[in-house]
């Protein structure tokens, strides 16, 4: 009797979906303080792209970050921890991501100040 129970238990554990972390937004966002509704043309702007578990930045010495942890602090605020590696460093970065509206987000970087970003068209 123990064998069928063990098999059922093992099968149910294998069937449980794995919940992967991901960013609360996706797509390309350009650096902009513009408040008009709708996306912007990001040509010539610093662009940050959120893609599943990775974030890419067109500016700076680290081109790719990987999400390590996400904690939701209210309906529009998220505390993000990322990992990154270059040839010389392997480190973690923490910041707050705030959803301003459907097209705008803010990244409160410490250090580095707040980046105001708007969805790219």
LINNOR-V313867 format. One line per field, one symbol per residue. ss: DSSP state (H for helix, E for strand, L for the rest). burial: 1 if it has 24 or more other C-alpha atoms within 12 Angstrom, else 0. Layout:
ss = ???
burial = ???
This chain:
ss = LHHHHHHHHHHHHHHLLLLLLLLLLLEEEEELLLLLLLLELLLLLLEEEEELLEEEELLLLLLEEEEEEEEELLLLEEEEEEEEELLLLEEEEEEEEEELLLLEEEEEELLLEEEEEEEEL
burial = 0000000000000000000001111111111100000011000001111100111110000101111111100000111111110000000011111110001111100000001111110
